[in-house]
Amino acid sequence: MQNAAFAVRGLDWEYVAMDVGPDDLADAVRGLEALGFVGANVTTPHKFAVAKLLGSELSSVNTLVGSTGYSTDAAILDGLEFERPVIVGDGGAAAAFRAALPDARVFARKGDWPPQVEDADLVIDTTPVHDEVLVRLRAGQTLISLVYPRTATAEAAAAAGARVLDGYEVLVAQGAASFQLWTGLPAPGAVMRRAIGLPA
């Protein structure tokens, strides 16, 4: 997705995946600039740890530009209209949505459970749970589900008539926001969508 976006914007850049263990995380973050990286994405389980390493005001970081940390996890919210959001989960992505939606009700297995979503107009499932229906939605509600491919929760919500923005939609929104941070250029959204098999 990112490489397709770089190509269409005429950038001789390459997006590569690197597996970094927890013990090597600090060295990896410090080494990015020395190796000529403009930036990077950070994924689970390192989002909290990278924020701490950088001394960031954010509790969770998923995008680096040089040595500055950002979170694009909640970019999918742009343009959505809602009044009663609920967040399900307590990981790094959940932290980003909590920061973006400080008045949202939050449900997590370590605290308030099971989730109560009857009155919500937006439900954000940040958990990694794929095969269990965690919440049941109805028509008129919107589900943002961060996991891809579609979870049992997302499938059930779609079958009930709810609007579903699944993990692929979230991925494109996050990626487009990261692209803009790295390059200063508008993200080619249609190209990025096609690159992962979504309609432009």
C-alpha positions as CSV (number, residue, x, y, z in Angstrom):
1,M,0.0,0.0,0.0
2,Q,2.7,2.5,1.0
3,N,5.0,1.5,-1.8
4,A,2.2,2.0,-4.3
5,A,1.6,5.4,-2.8
6,F,5.3,6.4,-3.0
7,A,5.4,5.3,-6.6
8,V,2.4,7.3,-7.8
9,R,3.8,10.4,-6.0
10,G,7.2,9.9,-7.7
11,L,9.1,9.2,-4.5
12,D,12.1,6.8,-4.7
13,W,11.2,5.4,-1.3
14,E,10.6,1.9,0.0
15,Y,8.4,0.7,2.9
16,V,9.9,-2.5,4.5
17,A,8.8,-4.7,7.4
18,M,11.2,-5.3,10.2
19,D,10.6,-7.7,13.1
20,V,12.0,-6.1,16.3
21,G,12.0,-7.9,19.6
22,P,11.3,-5.9,22.9
23,D,15.0,-6.1,23.9
24,D,16.1,-4.5,20.6
25,L,13.4,-1.9,20.5
26,A,15.4,1.1,21.8
27,D,18.3,0.4,19.4
28,A,16.0,0.0,16.5
29,V,14.3,3.4,17.2
30,R,17.6,5.1,17.6
31,G,19.0,3.5,14.4
32,L,16.2,4.7,12.1
33,E,17.6,8.1,11.5
34,A,21.2,6.8,11.3
35,L,20.1,4.4,8.6
36,G,18.4,7.2,6.6
37,F,14.8,6.3,7.4
38,V,12.3,9.2,7.1
39,G,10.0,7.5,9.5
40,A,8.3,4.2,10.5
41,N,5.2,2.6,11.6
42,V,5.0,0.9,15.0
43,T,2.6,-1.9,15.6
44,T,1.5,-4.1,18.5
45,P,3.0,-4.8,21.0
46,H,5.4,-1.9,20.8
47,K,3.1,1.2,20.7
48,F,3.3,2.0,24.5
49,A,7.0,1.2,24.7
50,V,7.9,3.5,21.8
51,A,5.9,6.3,23.3
52,K,7.8,5.9,26.5
53,L,11.2,5.7,24.8
54,L,10.5,9.0,23.0
55,G,9.3,10.7,26.0
56,S,6.1,11.4,24.1
57,E,3.1,13.2,25.5
58,L,1.1,10.4,23.8
59,S,0.5,7.2,25.6
60,S,0.6,5.2,22.4
61,V,2.7,5.9,19.2
62,N,2.2,4.1,15.8
63,T,4.0,6.5,13.5
64,L,7.5,8.0,13.7
65,V,8.8,10.9,11.7
66,G,12.4,11.1,12.7
67,S,12.4,10.9,16.5
68,T,8.9,12.4,16.9
69,G,6.0,10.1,17.6
70,Y,2.5,10.4,16.4
71,S,-0.6,8.3,16.4
72,T,-2.7,7.8,13.3
73,D,-4.7,5.0,14.8
74,A,-7.9,7.1,15.1
75,A,-7.7,8.7,11.6
76,I,-10.7,6.6,10.6
77,L,-12.8,9.0,12.7
78,D,-12.3,11.9,10.3
79,G,-15.6,12.7,8.6
80,L,-17.8,10.5,10.8
81,E,-20.7,12.0,12.7
82,F,-21.6,10.5,16.1
83,E,-22.5,11.6,19.6
84,R,-22.3,8.5,21.8
85,P,-19.1,6.5,21.2
86,V,-18.1,3.3,22.9
87,I,-14.5,1.9,22.8
88,V,-14.0,-1.8,23.4
89,G,-10.5,-2.8,24.4
90,D,-7.5,-1.4,26.3
91,G,-4.4,-1.8,24.0
92,G,-2.4,0.7,22.1
93,A,-5.0,1.5,19.5
94,A,-7.6,1.8,22.2
95,A,-5.4,4.4,23.9
96,A,-5.3,6.4,20.7
97,F,-9.1,6.4,20.4
98,R,-9.5,7.3,24.1
99,A,-7.3,10.3,23.5
100,A,-9.3,11.3,20.4
101,L,-12.6,10.6,22.2
102,P,-12.1,11.5,25.9
103,D,-15.8,11.3,26.6
104,A,-16.3,7.8,25.2
105,R,-17.4,5.0,27.4
106,V,-14.7,2.3,27.6
107,F,-15.1,-1.4,28.2
108,A,-12.3,-3.8,28.8
109,R,-12.0,-7.3,30.2
110,K,-9.7,-5.9,32.9
111,G,-12.4,-3.5,34.0
112,D,-16.0,-2.9,33.0
113,W,-17.3,-6.0,31.1
114,P,-19.3,-7.0,29.1
115,P,-19.7,-4.0,26.8
116,Q,-23.0,-2.2,26.9
117,V,-23.6,-0.7,23.4
118,E,-27.4,-0.4,23.2
119,D,-27.4,3.4,23.4
120,A,-24.1,3.9,21.4
121,D,-24.2,5.3,17.8
122,L,-20.5,4.4,17.3
123,V,-18.7,1.3,18.6
124,I,-15.0,0.9,18.2
125,D,-13.7,-2.6,18.6
126,T,-10.0,-2.4,19.2
127,T,-9.6,-6.0,20.5
128,P,-7.7,-8.7,18.6
129,V,-10.7,-11.1,19.1
130,H,-11.6,-12.6,15.7
131,D,-13.9,-15.5,16.1
132,E,-16.2,-14.4,19.0
133,V,-19.0,-11.9,18.7
134,L,-18.2,-9.4,21.4
135,V,-21.1,-7.0,20.9
136,R,-24.3,-7.1,18.8
137,L,-25.2,-4.0,16.8
138,R,-28.3,-3.0,14.9
139,A,-29.2,-0.8,12.0
140,G,-28.4,2.9,12.7
141,Q,-25.2,2.1,14.6
142,T,-21.7,2.2,13.2
143,L,-18.9,-0.3,14.0
144,I,-15.2,0.4,13.5
145,S,-13.4,-2.9,13.8
146,L,-9.6,-2.8,13.7
147,V,-8.9,-6.4,12.9
148,Y,-8.7,-7.8,9.4
149,P,-10.0,-9.9,7.8
150,R,-13.5,-9.2,9.1
151,T,-14.2,-10.4,12.6
152,A,-17.3,-12.3,13.8
153,T,-18.4,-9.1,15.5
154,A,-18.1,-7.2,12.2
155,E,-19.9,-9.9,10.2
156,A,-22.8,-10.0,12.8
157,A,-23.1,-6.2,12.7
158,A,-23.2,-6.1,8.9
159,A,-25.8,-8.8,8.9
160,A,-27.9,-6.8,11.4
161,G,-27.8,-3.7,9.1
162,A,-25.2,-1.7,11.0
163,R,-22.6,0.3,9.1
164,V,-19.2,-1.5,9.3
165,L,-15.8,0.1,8.8
166,D,-13.5,-3.0,9.0
167,G,-9.8,-3.4,9.6
168,Y,-8.9,-2.7,5.9
169,E,-10.7,0.6,6.0
170,V,-8.9,1.5,9.2
171,L,-5.6,0.4,7.7
172,V,-6.0,2.7,4.7
173,A,-7.0,5.7,7.0
174,Q,-4.0,5.1,9.2
175,G,-1.7,4.6,6.3
176,A,-2.8,7.7,4.5
177,A,-2.3,9.8,7.6
178,S,1.2,8.3,8.1
179,F,2.0,9.0,4.4
180,Q,1.1,12.6,4.8
181,L,3.2,13.0,8.0
182,W,6.3,11.4,6.3
183,T,6.0,13.1,2.9
184,G,4.1,16.4,3.4
185,L,2.1,15.3,0.3
186,P,-1.6,14.4,0.0
187,A,-2.0,10.6,0.3
188,P,-3.3,9.0,-2.9
189,G,-6.2,7.3,-1.2
190,A,-7.6,5.6,-4.2
191,V,-4.2,4.0,-5.1
192,M,-3.8,2.9,-1.5
193,R,-7.2,1.3,-1.4
194,R,-6.7,-0.6,-4.7
195,A,-3.3,-1.8,-3.5
196,I,-5.0,-3.8,-0.7
197,G,-8.0,-4.9,-2.8
198,L,-10.6,-2.3,-1.8
199,P,-12.7,-0.5,-4.3
200,A,-11.3,3.0,-5.0
